Amino acid sequence: MTIIREERLTPEEYVDFLKRTDLSSQYPRERFEERIGRLLARASVSLAARDENGTLVGALLGLTDFAYWLFVTDLGVDRAYERQGIGTALMKKALETAGGERDIAVYLVANENAVPFYEKLGMERADDVMKYWRGEWTDFTVE
């Protein structure tokens, strides 16, 4: 049985979790430790899915105004726990936490391999998203 609740994760636990998910290569190398700590401390939605032993098996981080928008920055499930409904439950809880599906529009940047999952949730590709980025981005994988 998996329990999902609002919870602030520590950088150490989250980095360990990233290694067990497909999220491990979504961040740039530049100042990773510093920046991941800021993300975890300041995300307005921070959800953890834990198994019966308390092990982190799923997580969702997002930014919201609690009135109109939720931008999901991270949604991941431990590879050993995939296809058990954890990702779907995390997304449902995040939408509820942010204000409910009648009020909140959800946006995210999806890894191409995850697109079928998001489409199954009823999400559609958006063509109205803009981007501004001037920083460095060196690809790496959290190991």
N, C-alpha and C positions, 0 to 999 in steps of 0.2 A: 504494500500500500504506500502511495506517495502522498505526502502532505505539502501543500503549497501555501506559503504565507508571505506577507510583506516582511522583508528583513534586509538589513545592511550587511553586505558581505565584506570580509576583510580582503585586502589585496592578495595575501598569501593563499587563502582558500580559493579565490577566484582564478588566480593564475594556475593553480593545480587543476581546477575544473576545466579551464581552457584547453589544457593538454589532452583532455579526454573527449573533446568535442571537435566539430568542424569549424569552430570559431577561432581556432589557434592561429590562423594566418590573416585575420581581418584587420590587424593593427599595424601601424608603422613602427619600425625599430626606434625612431627618435623619441627619447625621453619616455619610453614605455612605462617604466615603473612609476614615475611621477604622475604621468597622465592617467594611468589606470586607477590609481588611488583617488584622483580627483573625480573621475567618472563614478566610482563606487560611492564616494562620499556625497555626491551632489545630484545623482539621478533622482528625479521626482517620483519615479516608479521603480522599485527594487524588489523583485520577487524571487524567492528561492523554492525549489522543489527538492524535498529530501526523502530518501527511502526510510524504511523502518529502523535502520541503524544510525540515522542522522546524516548520512553521506549526501553531499550536494550532487544531485543528478540532473538538475535543470535550473535554468536561470533566465530571467527576462529583466532588462534594464530599459528604461524609457524616460522621455522628457514630455511633460504635458502642461497645459494651462488649466486643466480640470474643467474646461468649459467647451472647447471646440476640437482640440488637436491632441494627438498622442503620436510622438515619433519614437518608434522602437529602435534602440541602438543595438541591442544584443538580445537574441533569443537562441538559446542553445540547450541541447540535451546530450548527456553522456552517451557515447556511442553504444554502450552496453544496455541502455534503457530506451533506445529509439523504438518507434512504432508501438508505443504503449499509451499514447494519448497525452503525454506530458506536455509537449509543445502546444497542443491545442488548448489544454487546460490553463497553461501559463498565459496564452493570448487572451482567453476568455476572462481570466482574473485581472489582467492588466487593463482591459477595456472597462470592466466593472469598476476598478480602482480609479481610473481616470474620469469616470462620469457616466458610463453606460453607452451602449451602441446607438441609442436614439440621439445622443448629443455629440459623440466623439468620432472624428475621422482619424483613421490610423494610417500612418505613412511609415515606410522603412526602406532601407536599401537591402535588397535580397541577393545573396549569393545565387548564381545561376542554378546550382544544384538544388537549392531550396525553393525555387519558384513553384514547382508542382505542389509542395506542401502549402504554400500561401494561397495558391489558386484553389486548393481543396477547402481552405477556410472561407472562400468566397471573396478573396481579395483580387483586385484587377491591377494591371499595369497602368501607371500614371504617366502622362506625358506633360504634366505641368509643374515638374519639380526643377528648381534651379540649383546651381552649385557655384560656390566661390571657394577656391582653395589656392593659397600661395605658399604653403609650408612644404617642408621636405617630407618625403614618404619613401622610406627604404623598406621594401618587402622583407618580412621574416616570419618565422613560425615559432610560437611560444613552445619551448621544449623543457 
